[in-house]
Amino acid sequence: MLIVRYEGQASIPGVPIRGAVTTIGRVAGNDIVVSDPRISSRHGRILQNGDLHFYEDLGSRNGSIVESDGERKVVHSGQKAAIKSGDRLMLGDRVSPVILELHSDSKPVFDDEDGTILASRSVIAPVSLPHVLDDSQSVRELFTLLHELSGAVETDVVFERISDVLVKRFKHAESVSVMMKDVSNEWVCEYKHTIDASTMSSAPSKTLLERALSTHEIVSYVPGPELDSESVAGLAGAVLVPLLAHNQPIGVLHVQSRSQAFHADALAWFSIVGTHIAASLAAARRFRALAQSEAELKAKNNLLKSQVSMPRPIVGKSQTLLTALTQLERVGRTDTTVLILGETGTGKELAARYVHAHSKRAHEVFNPINCGALPEELLNSELFGHRKGAFTGADRDRKGLFESAHGGTVFLDEIGEITPAVQVRLLRVLQEREVQPVGTHTPVKVDVRIVAATNRDLTEEVKAGRFREDLYYRLAVFSVKLPPLRERAGDIGLLAERFREASCARHDMWIGGFTEEASRQLAKYQWPGNVRQLEHEIERAVIMSSEGELIGIDELSDAVVGDRIIPETGETLPRGELRDVMNILEKRVIERCLEEHGGNRTRAAESLGISRQALQVKLAKWRDDATR
């Protein structure tokens, strides 16, 4: 049964909660009458449903707060909040409220097996100092302890000073321990001090420990016969002192003696010391938490600073990805040239930005360029710059990427596509750290870090004579291979969720997630276009989905679902003359290949085994046929 009483009036019988509804208010007629102007006439009520209890605010003028386990929750009018023994109702003025405490009326049962309680007193009961500090030595000891505890910021220091003073004050004390809660919320011994190595200490019975914690009382006792262990044998007495912070126990001081018990006159001294010990422990814990928070904030701040040039974070927790990221982070701290290898769509530019973000050049320029997207003449001008009049249209001097990125990083994507002439000029940049703009013979010194990337096997390109061997070894000082998406176990679901959120934001839609069937299909698909293909697939699925619904298998493309294109029955195969059927199937295959490669015609042509020009001709023909 739950008991309600005013805060700090444990000696006064409380009001038991007996019925389904117990009302609280200022006027007569309420089950609990609180004659205080801060309380409304019908302020709130406690509802009982079996073993469960709830508090409901009835539209009070000044409001209600439920404090449970140290956390406060405002209960608005008509709302219900679950309550239990140990909680507090803070009613009326939020600055200085009327506080009602909730307790269980079940009294701890102590039999002879638990032990004999010799004396007990409330931790917060008033203390008569002249009675406690009966001599100058006690005053000096207490002053010294409080002075030293006031500056202690380490729990070990607090524990050590507690032990020293207690052993001096109580000559018969043989062991001092402090119990605190562990990660599983169990009370365990955090610190223990004995007068010599042969002295053994025992834990208090759970019943006595629960009494001290629930009643906030200092308990002096003699262990009962049930604690029949070697460590308890001959134990004359012990005392439990709850250490309270904000009226909540944060620890328990446990002192044991084999020569005599701790009588009632000692408990007042324990009350004074225990209060200051609790304050010192709370301060030490806060200091440790603040120090930890400061370290975490510094780490996060450094991480945010290092990611300032990242357009988006690299998402994933697979071991293959984490291995690659570790390599990228380590080489990022140096100025070494990096070669990033990986299939199309694996995120090579994002990896290059990751290297830049973890380098000492992170706050300088990051200049990316796709070497395969530009013809040789234009690529030369973009990389190395040109002088006025170097070619038709060069009406002014222009710095190249290397000059404009001075102090920063240049990312050369698709490095395997550059011509032999550009390879020669790039080799000079790597060897001499200087560029020669088009239209001049005067070199310009540059300070840049070079990161290159390719989806080609450059060793095979070197063997075939299409790529300079000396340039390859200059670029591949530190090579990192990015895993394809099919080898990143568990990352597909994480990426799909991120891309769903991004697509919903981009298109001002809300799609709740994925069905299990769609998630399984996404995880099963091999993703030849890797992360880029997945991103485009999820954007398409979001557009195809209805607002507020889940993305299902029907919203996924035929390329991902696969068996919708040509089912086993063959019913979707086109009919007609063989030439017409082949044309239709050819168009389907090419369209699917383009979709898998994110619309990149060069990669699609390579995958199909035809030239880019041949692919362009086919696409132009179909476009012309569609407009007729």
N, C-alpha and C positions, 0 to 999 in steps of 0.2 A: 504494500500500500504506500502511496506517495503522501508525504507530509509537507505542508507549506508553513513557513515561519519567517519572521522578520530576520534580516541579516544580523549576525552577531548575537542572537538571542537563543543560543542552543539550549540554555537551561530552562527556557519557557516552552511548554508544550505547544506544538504546532496544530494546524487544522488539517485533519486527514481528508483525503479525496476519496469519497465513498461512492457517490453516484456517477451517472453518466455525464452530468453537467454540474460544474461548480463555478458559480459566478463570483467576480471580484469587482467591487465598486466602493464609492464613498458613502452611499446612503444605506439605511436599513433596508432589509429585504434581500441583500446579497448574501451568499454563503460565506464569503470572506469580506468583512467590512474594513476598509482602510480609511480612517478619518484623516485625510490629508487633502489640502486644497489642490495639490498637483494631480490628484486622481479624479477621473470623471465619475459621475453617478453610477453608470454602468460601464466600467472600463474594459473588461475582458472576461473571458471564461476559460476554464480548463475542461477539456473533453476527454473522457475515458472510454477506450474501446478494447476490452479485454485487458491485456498487460501493457497496452500502448496508451500514451497520453499526448495530448496536443494542446497548445495554447492558441486562442483566437482573439484578436482585437475586435471590440464591438464599436468601432468608430470613435475611439477616445479622442479627447481634445489635444492631449500632449503626446500621445503615441506610446508604443510598447517596444521593448527590445528583449530578445531571448539571448542569454549568454550561455553557450555550451562548449565545453572543452577549451575555454579561453577565447573563442570566436563569438563575435556579436552579430546578430541578425535583426534588422528592423522588421517588425511584423506590422504590415499595413492593415487597414480596416478590411475585415472579411477574410483575411489570410489566416492560414493555420500553420503552426510550426511545431514539429515534434519536440517533446521535452522528456527529460528523464531525471532520475535522482542525481544530484550534484550540479544541475543547471541553476541559473538565476534569472528571475523575471525583473527587468528594470523598467519601472512604470513611471509615467509622467515626465517631468523635466529630464531632458537627455543629459544635461550638465550635472545635475544633482538629483538623480531619480530616487524613488522609493524602491528598495530592493527586497524582493521576496526570494528566499532560498527553498529549493526542493530537495527533500531528503526521503530516504526509505525508512519506514518504521521498523524494519527487521533488525533486531539487535544482534550483534555478533555473539555467538555462543562460545563460551570458554569453559572447557571442562578441565579436569586435573591433568589430562594428557598434554594440553597446550602450554600450560605453565601457570604459575600463580602471579597475578598482578599485585605488586606491592603498593604502587602509587601511580597517579596520572594527573596531568594538568594540561589545560589548553595552552597551545603555543603562544596565542595572542592575549592571554589573560594578563591583567596588570601585574607588575612586579614591584615589590618593595626593595629599592636598591640598598638601603642600610642593612636590611636583613640578609641580602645576598652578598654584598661586598663588606664582609665583616672585618676585614683587616686590610692594611695598606698593601700587603703583598698581592691580594686578590685584585685590588684596584690596578696595581702596576701590570699584572699579568693580562687583565682584561684590556687595559689601554694599549698595551704593546700589541696584543692580538688584533684589535680593531684597527690600529694604525697600519700594521703590516698588511692586513687584508684589504684596506682601502686602496692600496696601489697594486694589488695582485691582479694580473690579467691572464695568468695561466692556471688551469684547474689543478695541475700537479702541485704548484706552489701553495694554493689554497689548502689542499689536502694535507700537505706536509706541515704547515703552520698549525692547522687544527690539531693534528696528532701531538705535536710537541706541547701545546698548551694543555690539552686534556690530560696527558700523562703526568704533567707537573701538578695540575690541580687535583687530580684524583690519583693518589699514589698507588692505589690498588688496581687501577685500570691496566689490563694486560693486552688488549687489542682494540683498535679503532678502525672502523671501516665505514665507507660511504657507498650507499646503494643508489643506482640511477637506472632509468629505463633504457633497455637496449632497442635495437631496430625492430624486434618482434613485440615491443611494448611490455616486456617482462622486467621485473626488478632484479637486477644483478649487481654483484659487488664490483664497483668501478675502481675502488682504491682500498688498500688494506695496509695497516701498520701494526706490527707486534713488537713487544719489548725485546724479544730475542727469537732466534730462528726456531727454537723448540716449541714456542707457544703456538697453539692452534686456535683458530676462531671458527665459529659456526654461524650459519645463517639463521635468522629468527623464523619462527613458524609463520606460515602464510596467514593464519588467523590473527595473530598478534600484529603482524605487519599491516594487514587490511584495517584493523581497528585504529592503529595510529594514523594511517593515511586518511581514512574516512571521517574520523572525528577530529583530526588535526590536534591530537593530544600527544604529549610526551608520556611514554609508558615505561615504567620500571617494572621488571618482572624477573622471576626465577624460572628457567626452563623446566618443563614437565618431563615425566618419564618416557614419553613417546620419542623424545629426541635422544635416544639411547645410542649415542655414537661416541667414539673416542674423543672427539673434539669438544663434546659437551660435558663429558665426565668431570665432576668436581667443579663445575661452573657455579659460582655463588650468586651471580646476578648479572643483569644486562639492562640497557636502557635504549629505547628507540626514540629518536627525535626527528619528526617530520620537518623538512626544510621547505618553507613555503615562499613562493614568489607570486604576487598578485592573487593570493589566497588559493594557489594551486601548488600541489607538491611537486618539486623538481628533484628531490633527493631525500634520502633517509640516512641520518647519522646513527650508527650502531656501535655502542661501547660495551665491552664485556669485562668481567672481573671474576677471578677464582677465589678471592679471599673474603670479599664482603659485597653486599648488595648496594644498590643506589637508592637512598631513601628520599622521602618527599622533599626534604630541605635542599637536595641537590638539583631538583627539577627546575627551580626558578633560575638557577645559574645556566642550566642547559637551554632554557627559554631565551635568555639574553644572547648567549653565544650562537645558538641555532639561528636566530633571526639575522644576525650579521653574517653568519656563514652562508645562509641562503642568498642574501644580497650579494655577497662576493662571488658565489658560484654563478648567479644570474648575470652579474657584470662580466665575469670571465667568459661565460657562454656567448653573451652578446658581442664581446670583443672578438672571440674566435669566429663567430658568424659574420661579423663585419669584415674581419680580415679575409675570410674566405670569399665573401661577396666582392670585396675589393679586387682580389686576385681574379675572380671570375669575370668581373666587369672589365678589368684590364685585358684579359684574354679575348673577351668578346669585342672590345674596342679595337684591339690589334687586328682581330679577324675582319671586322667591318672595314677598317682602314685598308687591309690587304685586298678586300673584295670591291673596293671603290670602282675599279675598272671592269668589274664583272657585270655583264648585262643581266645575268640570272645565275643562280647558284647551280652547281653540279649536283644533281639529285641521284641518290643511289646508295646502297649499303652492301652490295655484293662484294665478295672478297676480291674478284678480278678487278673491279673498278677501284676499290680502296688501295690495292697494290699499285695501280697506275698513278693514283692521286698522291700517294706517298712519294713515289719517284719524282713526280712533277714538283711537289712542294720542296723536296730536298735540293733538286737542281735549280729551283727558282731562287734560292738564296745565293747562288753563285752567278757569274757572268758567262757561264759556259753556253756555247751554241747548242740548241736542242732540235732534234728531228722527231716529230710526232708522226707515228705510223698508224693507220687504221682505215677501215672501209669507209665508203661514202656514208655520211650521216651519223658518224659516231661521236661528233662533237669536237673535232680537232681544233677549230678556232676557239671554242670555249676553253679547251685545255691550254691553248697558247695564252689566253688571257689569265688563266689560273697561274701559269708560270710567271707572267708579268706581275700579277697581283701579289705574289709571294717574293718578289725581288726587291732590291734596294731602289729599283727604277719605278716602283709602283705608282708614284705620284707624277711621273713624267708621261710623255706621249706613248700611246700604243697605236701603231699604224699597220693595219692589215691590208693585204692585197691578194686577189685571186689571180695567180699567174696564168692560169689556163683560160681566163676569160678575155684576154687582150692579145692582139697581134703583136709581133715583135717590136715594130717601130713605136707603137704607143706604150708598150711595156717598158722599153728603154727610157722613154721620157718620164713615165710615172715613177720608175725606181730611181733613176739617176739625175733627173731634171734636164733642163736644156737652157741654152742661151738664146737671146733674141737673134732671129734670122737663121737659126740652125736648120729650119725647114719651113715649108710653106705654112703660114698661119702662126708661126712662132713670133708674135709681135712684142714679146717681152721676156725677160728672164723668168725662169720658174724653177723653184727648188723641187727636188725629187723627194720620195718618201724617206730615204736615208738621211738627207739633210734636215728635213722638217722634223724627223724623230730624234734629233741629236739629244743624247742623254736618256732616251727611252728605248722602246722595243719595236722592231719591225717583224711582222708576221707574214711569211711567204707561203701562202696556201697553194696547193697543187704545184709544188716545186718541180715535180717530174715532167711537167708540160713545157718547161722553158726550152728555147732553141739553143743550139751550141754557141751562137754568138752571145746571147744573154748569159749563158753559163760562164763564159770567159770573163765578162765584166763583173759578175757576181763573185767569182773566185778572187778577183783583185780586192773587192770590199772585205772579204773574209781574211785575206792575207795581210793587206796593207792598212786596213781600216781607213780607206779613202775612196771617194767616188769621182768619176770623171763625167761631168754633165755633157749631154749631146751638144756638139757645136763648139767645143773647146778642148784644148790639150792640157789645161791646168787642173790638177787634181784638187779635191777639197777633202780635208780630214773630217771624219765623222766618228762619233762615239755612240754606237748603237749595239744593242743586243739582238741577235738574229735567232728567231724561232721559225722553223720550216715545217711543212706538213705535206704528206702525200698519201694516196691510196694505192700507189704503184709499188712494186717490188724493185727498189732502186738497184739492188745487187744484180738482178736480171737485166735491168736497163743498162747497167755498166757493161755486163758481158755482151750485150747486143750492140754496144757502141753508141747508144743513144744518149748516154749520160756520162759526163767526165768522172773518171775514177778519183782524181785529186779533189774535185769539188765534193764528191760524195763523202770522202773521209773528213773533209772540213766541216760538212754539215752534220754528219753522224757522230759527233763527239759524244753526245749523250742521247741515245734513242729510247723513246717510250712508245710502247704499242698500246693503243686503246682497244679494249675488248669490244667486239660486236655485241649488239643488244641480245642476241640469242645466247650469249655466254654469260650474261649478267643475271644470274638466278635471283628472282625476287624483285628486281628493279622495275620490271614492266608495269606492275600494279602501281608503284609509287609515281612513276613518270606519268602514267595515264591519269592519275588523280590530279597531278599538278597541271597537266595540259588541259584537263577538263575545267579546272578552276580558272585558268588563264583564258580559255575560250569563252567561258560564260561571262567573264568580265569584259572581254573584248566585244562581244555581241549583245551585251545587256540581256542575258538570259540566265535562268537558273535551272540546271539539270542536276538532280540529286545524287547521281553516281552511276554505277554499273550493275546490271543483273549478274547473277552468278554465272549464267551461261556465257554472257559477253566477256566476263573476266577470264573465264577458262579459255575462250577462243583467243583472246588477246595474248594470254600466256603461252598458248600452244603454237601460235604463228611464228615463223622463223625470222621475220622482219629483215628482208634483204636490204631495205633502205635505212635500217637502224633507227636511231632516235628521231631523225628528221621525218621519216615515214610515219612513225608512231604519232608524232605531233600533228601532222596533217590528217592522219586517220581520225584522231580524237576530235579535232576541229570539225571535220566533216560530220562525225557522229553527233556532236552537239547541235549542229545546224539541222540535222535530220530529225532530232528528237523533239518531242512536245514539251512545252514549258512545265517544269515541276516533275517530270517523269524520269525514270531511270533509262540509261542507254542499254538497249537490248541487242540481241543478235541481229535483228532486222535493220538496225541503224548502222551496222558495220558494212564496209564495202565488200564487193564480191572478191576482191583481191585477198582480203583477210579471211573471210568465211570460206572461200575456196570452192566448196562443193556446190555452191549455188550457181556457178558459172556453167558447168556441164554436169548435171546430176548423173548418177549411175544409169538411170532410165534413158538418158540421152534425149529427153523430150525437148530440151531447149536448143538442141542443135538446129541451125538454120536448114531449110529445105530449098531445093532448086538445083540448078546445074552446078557441077563440081567447081567451075571457075568462080561462080558467084559465092558459093559456100566458102571457098578458100579465101576470097577477098574479105568476106565478113569476119572469118576467124582471124585472119592476119590483122585486121583493124583492132579486134578485141585484144589480141596479144600485145600489140604495140601500145595501145592505150593503157593496159594494165602495167606494162613495163615502165611507161612514163610516170604513172602514178607511184610505183614503187621507188622510183628514183627522184621523187619530188619535182617532176617536170624538167629535170636536167637532161636535155636531148643528147649531149655528148656521152654521158654515162649510159643512157638507155640504148644508144646506138652500139656502144661497146658490148653491153649485155646481150644484145640481139645478134651481134656478130656482123653488123653492117656498118657502112660508113655514115657519118653524120649527114653528109650531103644526100645520101640515099633516103635517110629518114626524113629529111626536110622535104624532099620531092613527094614522098608518100603523104605526108601531112598536108602539104599544099594542095595535092590532088583531092583529098577528102574534103578539105575546106571549100574548094571550088565546086565540088559536087553538091555540097550542102547548100550553097548559095543559088544554085540553078533552080 
